[in-house]
Amino acid sequence: MKILVTGGLGFIGSHTVVELQKEGFEVVIIDNLSNSSEDVLKGIVAITGKMPIFENLDLREKKSVQEFFKKHNDVNGVIHFAASKAVGESVENPLLYYENNLGALVYILQELEKKPEANFIFSSSCTVYGQAEKMPITENAPVQQPMSPYGNTKKIGEEIIIDVAKVTKINAILLRYFNPIGSHPSAEIGELPLGIPQNLVPFITQTGLGLRNVLSVFGDDYPTPDGTCIRDYIHVVDLAKAHVIALQRLLNKKNLDKVETFNLGTGTGSSVLEVIRSFEKVSGKKLPYKIVPRREGDITEAYANTDKANNVLGWKAQSTLDEAMAGAWKWEQKIRG
Ligand code: WQD
């Protein structure tokens, strides 16, 4: 049985392909290389010694999706990462996000509904909670109207899956990520942000390497202990392992409901200044930063209640912030050092 990983040459996708191969799964990747590179395949093979099947196609083309599922008719497990994910860009170009993140999802589900059984893991995000009332955030926290079209595509994507699972043989698990960071310990794969990094950790490591002059800290006037925003930074390998466990749960028919939801975080919140200190500790370098006004759309605080993932999924994040930061720094030095 083959597992399809869409966006499998991306940051979280490639780390998940590695963990799937380590568990003995045969993997086929769909990626349109819009935010990744075919070189990532070399990194995957360097780690596992196994070359996944790679199909370079765009999931927005319905015919291509139909032809793919005809050719690979033994796929009955799908982990769907492929999506545009830049919050700011989604505000500027909402239709790109609705077409890419939702159109592609519909085409894949249309193929899966034809199968006698299908297992679907959806890459969702804690962004669907907006600014949750209560910390740590449980899966029962209300889903709010996200601040960006990107976040809205995650919310609507979940709703589409729930509606479809009700009337088809598709079983699904929605994985709501907190903030993925770091890279594989081998430094053969990692995060490859194109252009100026939007996210904190790659901006820090590029600043550490001198590629950026200074890190702008978006506000220190939040109602938090040190005034900067708090997030739950989770090692990408921990996150990847959770996907394999979730898929095995569906394949072994252990799921209690047609659609289950899990928050994937460490359960610990870290402020921006604490992340900076973590970088300085693991790199031994002083990081140049300046405080600037808040970024539009940022929430103050988000970190996960991990009880459900720990107790029901049987998964727990293993790596600390420092370990994840050390991996991110090692990767940055390797690719741009
Ligand atoms: C983290 C903190 C910033 C950059 C988003 C999406 C989420 C997921 C991850 C895709 C915030 C601060 C950042 C900088 C800064 N997306 N920051 N200077 O916004 O929590 O989450 O990215 O997978 O769905 O919502 O992550 O890394 O952008 O920001 O001060 O140069 O770092 O204000 O407090 P975010 P982030």
Residues whose N, C-alpha, C, O or C-beta is under 5 A from the ligand:
A	BS01	WQD	K85 S125 T127 F178 Q198 N199 L200 V201 F203 S216 V217 F218 C229 R231 V272 R295 D298
